[in-house]
Amino acid sequence: LRLEGFRQRMEKAGISVPPELVRALRISDSIEEAVLSALRGRIKTTAIFCFCDVMALSVMRVLNDKNIKVPAEIAVMGCDNVAFTEFMNPPLTTMDIGKEEMGAQAAEILLGRLRRRRKKTVNVTLEPRLIIRSST
């Protein structure tokens, strides 16, 4: 869903994103291999947006190991707003997806189902919030 949302927003903004610039990784995939592959690509990598903050921190480690400066040479952004990311060097720019609100909404839905004993499908959309820090 995050990837689809990214594509929709870029299209809405009139920005064409060549498919080779987007790499969808699974947890078992090598982040180091993906980053190094991106660096070798025909298009110069200037920014990396990651599915989650933990992945972004792994990307930053790989870039640091290759003496590539974040954000001077490549900007890095995550998604989740994990608490410790503000203390990284540099602090990570991220999307706050509203984990607390998501948990509260889920609890309310669950309690509603338990009280009414119905299995009504509920769709909830939360607005993410951009947290700009020094990694971009």
Secondary structure, DSSP 4 states (H G I P E B T S, - for coil): -HHHHHHHHHHHTT----GGG-----TTS-HHHHHHHHHHSSSPP-EEE-SSHHHHHHHHHHHHHTT--TTTT-EEEEES--GGGGGSSSPPEEEE--HHHHHHHHHHHHHHHHHHT-----------EEE--TT-
